Amino acid sequence: MKPGRIFKREKVLAAAHHRNGVCGEPFEVAIVDDGESKKVVILFEKSPDPRCAVLDIALLAEGNIEFGENSWRGDHYDAAFRGKVHAKIMRDFRKRFPREGE
């Protein structure tokens, strides 16, 4: 593991921006691999303090949403993944909608 890293791996597998309706709070959502399992990371944008929700996908598939069983340090995931998630969303957007001459 690299110095200063919390996770064994910090890979963004998929990412998307969600407007969340007309009056909902926009967020970015990603599937990430932290080296232990794949997780859904939800990063809310318009918060005075960054907010992040994290759920393990395998546990979700089993229907487990219990605190203490499928709960993770959002502050750690926010710090490790927010920039990577946003960069992936922008790369994917540019692939889908290239500017003229690109």
C-alpha positions, 0 to 999 in steps of 0.5 A: 500500500502506498504511504498515506493511503487508507485502502489497498486499492482505490479504483473507480469502476463506474461513475455517474452524476445524478441530478436527483429530480427538480428539488433533490440534492445532486450527487455523484455515485460510483462503484469502487474497488477498495481492495477488499470488496466492491462498494457503492459510494454516493457523494453529495455535492451541495453540502456545506461539509462533504457527505458520503454514503458507502454500501458494500455491493455483495452485502446489499445483494443479500439485503443487508443494509444494517448499521454496523454490518454494512456501514463504512467510514464515509469520510475516508471514502470521500477523501480517497475517491471524490476526486477520482470519481469526478475525474471518471465522470468527466472522462466518460462525458468527454468520450460520449460528447467530444468537442469538435476537433477532438 
